[in-house]
Amino acid sequence: MLENDNPTIEPPGINPEPPKPPIEHTKKTVTARKADTVDNIQELGTTEVPTAKTNIHVMTIIGQVEGHMILPPQNKTTKYEHIMPQLVAIEQNPDIEGLLLLLNTVGGDVEAGLAIAEMIASMSKPSVSIVLGGGHSIGVPIAVSATYSYIVESATMTIHPIRLTGLVIGAPSSFDYLEKMQDRVNKFVVDHSSVSERKWKELLFKTGELSRDIGTSVIGRDAVSYGIINEIGGLSHAQTKLNQLIKIQKETKGLKQ
């Protein structure tokens, strides 16, 4: 019998060294990392994106709220068909305990914006919104749909009646439909904020402030004084408030159990 025919027996307690990954595999990993870094620089302007395990989900409502009509590609949009499934997933996910809404929107589709606002208002989990830059038009109902709302001092909210674009049939029923749409928005804002219906309509139909239009441009502190937004504040205020609301909800559930 030849010596090479005998099997090699490793001494007990000594594990053989794990095989080193092939050089090609290592090169591919490095290449993938470089590609991710380049993508981050192109898309976000940074080499690394900070990530953290958290119980709060952050959602942005930016640009124009896109509804049933697709807007031109140069428009920055928030698509309601993207937002609504996210809200359902947040409601279903037990690891997410609160929602933080960041708003900087010019408004957009009335029905799409109102649908988003109704979904946020009907969630069982607490939510806090911050108006940054602007929360105009249909952005107002979205801002007040949260459990608690903030606005930074430099932000503005443009309040004006609903407009229709395109072909409109000149019949009384068209104006009745427009009035009913406006009533839906009015009722939602009044029900989900501290502003009175009288004050809201006064801001809505004010003349002389907006060029060639009716309505009002409300700055941060005025939005709070009118009762539309709860408080002046930024990110740290909103996060602290949301953690408080989450704690209160947990304590309430504990008492019920």
N, C-alpha and C positions, 0 to 999 in steps of 0.2 A: 504494500500500500504506500502511495506517495504521501509526503508530509502535507502537501497542499490540500489533500482530501479531508483532513481533520477540520471540523468546524472550530472557529475562534470563539472562545468563551470569555465574556467580560467579567472581571472581578465583581463580586456582589457589592452594591452600594455606590457604584460609580456609573453615572449615566454618560453615554457618549455625547459629544458636543453636537448641538443641533446644526443641521446643514445650513450653510450660509446661502442667502438668496442669490440667485444668479445675477451677474452684472447687468444684464439686459433689463431685469425686473427693477433693479435699483434706479437705473437710468429713466425708466418709464415713470416711476414715482416722483422723481425730481422734476421731470418734464411736466407732469400733471400739476405739481405745486406751483411751478413757474407760470403755467397757464392760468391757474386760479388767481395768482397775484396780479397778472396782467389784466384779467377780467375785472378784478376789484378796482384797479386803478382807472380803467376805462369807464366803468359804470358808476363807481362811488367816490373816486378820487382819493382812495386810501389803499394801503397794501394789505391791511387786515381789518376785518369787520368784528367789533366786539360782540361776543355772545355770552349770555348768562342764563342759567336755569332760574326761571321765575314763575310765579303764579299769576302774573298779570300779562294780559295780551294787549299789545299796542296796535291800533288800527288808524290809518291815515285817510282822511277825506280831503283830497287836494284837487286843485284845478277846477274843472267843470264836471258836474255830475252827469254822466252819460246815461240816457234812458233807452227808449225804443229805437232812436235814430243814431247811427254811427257817426261820430264827429270826425272832422278832418284829422289826418295823422299828426299835424303840427300842434294840435291842441293837447294840453296836459289834462287828462281825464281820470275820473274815478268811475269805474263801470259797476253798475248796481248788480249785474249778474255775477260779479266777483265778490262783492261785499256780502250779499245775502247768504250764500253758502258758508262763508266764514263765520257769520253770526250764529248760524245753526251749529257749526262745529264747536264754537266757543261755549254755547249753551250745553252741549252734550259732553264736553271734555271735563272730567272731574278734577284734573290737575290745574285748570284755569279757574281762578276764583274772582277775577275782576277784569274789567275792560277799560282801557285808557284810549280816548278818542282825541286825535290831533287834527284840528280843522284849519285849513287855509284854502277856502273855496269861493269861487265867484257865483256859485249857485248852479242852476242847470235845469234838467227835466223835473217838473213839479211832481209827477206821479212816482218817478223813481226815487227822488229825494224823500218824499213822504213815506214811501214803502220802507226805506232804510230807517227813517226816524221811528216809525211804528214798531219795527222789529227790535230796535235798541230799547225802546220804552217798555216793551213786553218781556224783556229778559228777566230771569229770576236772579241773575248775578248783578252785583252793583257795578255801576259805570260812572266815569268822570270824563268830562269833555274840556278841552282847552281851545279857545279860539285864538289862533296865531296869525297875524297878518290881516286876515279877513274871514268873516263868516257871513257872506252876503246872500240875499234872496232866499232860496230854499235851504241854504246852509243854516238859517236861523232855527227852523224846526229840528234839524239834526243836532244842533248845539244844545237845545233845551231838552232833547229826548233822553239825555243821560240823567242818572240819579242826582248828580251835582255838576254844576257847570262853572268854569273859570274863563276869564278873558284877560289877556295882557293889556297893559295901559295903551299901547300904541296900535292895537287892533281896532278895526271898524266893522260895523254890520250895516249893510244897506237894506232898508225895509221899504218895499214897494209892492204894488198890486201885481197880480199874475198877468203876463202878456201872452198872446198867441201869435205864432208866426205862420206864414204860408197862407193858403186859400181859406178864407172864413166866409161862410154863408151869411149874408146880411138878413138874418131873420131873428125874431125875438127869442127863439129857442137857443140860438148861439150865445146870446148874452146871458140867458138863464143858466146855461151850462157853465159859462165862465164865472158867474157869481157863485154857483154851488162849489166849484173848485176852490175859489177864494175863501169861502166859508169853512171848508175843510181845513185849510192851512191856518186860518184865524183860530178856530176851535182848538186845534192841536197846540198851538203856541200858548194860548191863554190857559189851557188845562195843565200844561207841563212847565209853567213858569209862574212868577208872581205878578206879571204885568196884568193890568185890568183890560177888559175888552175895549173900554172907551179910549184908554191911552194908546193901545195897540192900533186902533183904527185911526186915531189922530196922527200917529207917526206914519201910518200906511198911506194916507191920502193928503199929506201935507204938501203944499205948493210953495214954489219959490226957492227951495233949497237945492234940489237936483236940477241941473241944466236940462231943459227941454223934457222934463219928466216930473212925475209926482212921487213923493216918498221922502224918506229921511235917512241921512247917513249918521249912524250913532257910533260915537267913540267909546272905548273901553269903560270908563267910569260912568258915562251916561247910560250905557246898557245895564249896568248894575243898579243905578239909581232908579231907572224905570221898572226894574224888576224882571227884565228879560233874562239876565245872567245872574247867578248867585253871588259871585265874588270876583274881585281882581286877584290874579295870581298866575304863576307859571308852572313849570314842570315839577319842582319840588313840592309846591303846595298841592298840586293835583295828586301826586303819588302818595303824599302823606294822608290826604283825605280818602283816597281809595283804600289804603291799608286800614284806616279807621272803619270805613263802611264794611270791609271784608270781616274785620274783627267783630263788629256788631252783629253781622249776619250769622257768624259762627256761634256767638253767644246765644242769639235768639233761637237757633236750631237746637242748641244744647238744652235750653230750658224746655222746649217743646217735647224733646225726647225723654 
